[in-house]
Amino acid sequence: MLSDQPNFTEETVIASEQRFRALVTATSDIIYRMSPNWQEMRQLYGRGFLTDTDETIADWIPKYIYELDRPKVEAAINEAISEKKIFQLEHRVLQADGSIGWTLSRAVPILNKQGEIIEWFGTASDITETKRTEEALRTSKEQSEQQKRLYETITNNTPDLMYVFDLNYNFIYANNALLTMWGKTWENAVGKGLLDNGYEPWHAEMHEREIDLVKTTKQPIRGEVSFPHAVLGTRIYDYIFTPVINQDGEVEAVAGTTRDITEIKESEMRKNDFIGMVSHELKTPLTSLSAYLQLVESESGKDNQALREKAIAQSIKKTKRMTNMINGFLNLSRLESNKLFIEKAPFDIAELIADIEEETRILYSTHKFNFDSFESVTVNADRGKISQVIINLINNAVKYAEKGSKIQVSCFQMGENVQVRVKDEGRGIMEGELPKLFERFYRGQNNKLIAGFGIGLYLCSEIIKGHGGEIGVESTVGIGSTFYFTLPV
């Protein structure tokens, strides 16, 4: 803005002040006047937001400008002076009450005929509430983004399937686990319905009815269902649908969580089979024992020594069988209650296997045993429990190998460990079953007709692990299996 007066006169100053006061009266903004170089503030009417001044002051920056914003205010002033352009800046100020506020300040240079700046005339608006609102929104957005990242991290790193339906039965969210189960990406799965994502009609209709029920009752609903996993095949899932309630108390979506319970179901089935087998297996030797005892009783007055001896021998055999089974159950119970104590002491494992060889040849005349010769090796272990492991592996070899076939027992030192191996010429084990053999209650698919509870190898595994060793199996279908374990020397 050009001025006709090259220099200030009393008249021009009075006129300027009159215009200033008139503007102050007509506006709600803060009004101020600055010297050409902004070194002095000539006048400021703060409207209660800033402290008024009717006198020229030189130290206005410390009085009015917030300390951290002073560099950018000074930089903007210097730029405006240099280019003789309008000064405009949002910055923080020290309010009349001493608190920190925000202002949007604009100042226009007043120029004389020579184009020199003779004064700056400015206005400032109180934008404190606006800036606080913006800051609150920014903070809220950051928190929302942080929560979103947190939720996505949780939902995308859990094995559970997590998803959300809209009220038209379409998926509006699906986590990574669900997308993997479908074998789909977000782009070709989210926004689509149940049928589009591979659900059979009966399955889709069932879930739609459940979603309707959740919408109506505003209560969760739970169920179980099978579904073909894109990689793992058909699995069994437990799911729960939960209403998402808006601020008006209405259901705006239905959230779902699904968990793969296939292993749990299989474990329950194995446990039920186990209970059934226990009842049967304990009943069988008890029945035989009762029959032999009745036979001995009936022959007590007769001279039939051979029959009595046979009956007594069979009774002892059945009693031993029941004792072994009961001991197995007790060990399982102790293991599950963390009371399976391992009492270590040094002993020669070669002597232990020699004792087991003698007993084995007496008990099992149906197979050909080959106990390899091996040197004495001292281990620090629980002799009784290691004996139990070796006998169990031999019993399994006898149970699953054909009569007359060879069973080989070997023991040798491998560096800081000793390894015991029991090799048979049985039917072998399918590769897919090998990782499950040492699980509790697990029995191979081809072994259902052979008596057993699925706890022997599990107990062996836990005993060896308790000694800091390893247990494993090598097997080829139709050729045989080798079970082995290692112990630290």
C-alpha positions, 0 to 999 in steps of 0.5 A: 500500500503506497502513502502520499506522505514521505515522512510522518507528520503530526497530522498523518500520525493522528489520522493513522491512529484514528483509522486504527481505532476505527478499525479496532472498533469495527472488528473483533480481531486483534489489531497491531502496528509495527515499525518498518523493520519490526523492531518496535511494536507501535500499538496493539489492541489485544481484545482480551486475548493479548495484552494491549499496548498504546506505547511503542515497545521494542521487546515485544517478541519475548512478551508476546511470542511463544519461545519455541516459535520465535525463530519461525516468526523472525524468519517470516518477518525477514522474508516479508521485509525482504520481499515487501510482501504480506506477512502471514503466519500461524504461531503460538503466543503468550496470552494475556492470562499467561497461557499459551494460545494460537493466532493467525497473524497477517500484516500489510506493508505500508509504502511511501511514493518511493516504495519504502516501507514506512509501517506495517499494519496487521490483524491477528485472529484467536485460533486457539480452539481451532488448533486445540481441536486439530491437535485433539483430532490428530492425537485421536487419529494417531491413537486410532491408527495405533489401535488399528495396527495393534488389532491387525497385529493381533488378528493377523498373528493368531491361528484363530480365524477372525472375521466380520459380517455386514448385515447382508451376510458379506465379509467386511473383514477377514484375518490372514488365517481365514484367508489362508484357509480359503486360499484367497487374498483380501481383494478376491474374498472381502466384500463377498458372501459365504457362497462366493468364498467356498461355503456349500449351500447348506453351510451358507444357509446355516450361518445366515440363519445364525447371523439373523438370530444374532441380529434379532436377539443381540446375543452370541451364538456358538457351534461346530462345523467341518470345512475344507482347509485349502492346505490341510484338508477337511478340519473341524472348527468351533466358532462363535458369532457376536453382535457388534452394537452401535451407540444407538443399541442396534446391531450394525455387524456380526463379528466371528471367531473360529478355532481349529479343534481337529486335534482336540476332537481326535484326542477326545476320540483317542481318549474314549477309545483308550477308556474302552480298551482299558475296560476290555484289556483289564477284563480279559486277564481278570476273566482268564485268571478267574477261570484258571483259579476255578480250575485249580480249585476244582482239581485240588483233590485230584492228582493232576500236577501238570494241569495245576502247574499250567494253570498256576503259570498262566495265572502268574502270566495274567497277573503280571500283565495286569500289573504292567498295565496298572503300572502304566496307568499310574505312570501316566497319572503321575506324569500328568500331575508332574509327579513322575520322579526320576531318581538318577544314579550311575550304572552300567547300561550294558549290564542293564541290557544283559539283564533284559536280554535274559528275561526277554529270551525267557518270555518271548520264544516266538521271535529270534533275538539278536543282542549285539555285543557292546562295551560297558558304558556308564550313564547317570540315569534312573535305572528302573525307568530306562529299563522300562523304556527298553522293555517297552520298545522290545514288547512293541517289536514283538507285538507288531512283528511277525512270529519267527522274525528277527529283532535286533537290540544294539547299544553303542556310544556316540561322542558324549551320548549313548544310543540304544536301538531296537530294530524289527522286521514288522509291517512298518509305519506310514511316514505321515504317522511318524510324528504322532507316535509319541503322542498320548493315546495315539495308535497307528491306523493299521494297529487297531486290531492289536491290543494297546492303549497308546500310552507306552511310547508317550511314557517312553518319550517323557522319560527320555526327555526327563533325562535330557535325551532324545527318542525317535523312530525310523521306519519303512512300510513293509520292511520294519521299524527301528526305535531308538533313544539317546542318553548323555554319558 
